[in-house]
Amino acid sequence: MSIEEIGAAVGFDSPVTFRHHSTRSMKTPPSAHRRAFRTTV
């Protein structure tokens, strides 16, 4: 699932807004969070 899809799924109209709020909340950008918790299948 892309960052854009995740943002839309949780109610953000813009991926930029989602990234901004996510980065402020988690103190790391969404891409870094995804890399840290990505599982290999």
Protein Blocks (a to p, Z undefined) as FASTA:
>chain_A
ZZklmmmmnopabfklmmmmmmmmnopafklmmmmmpccZZ
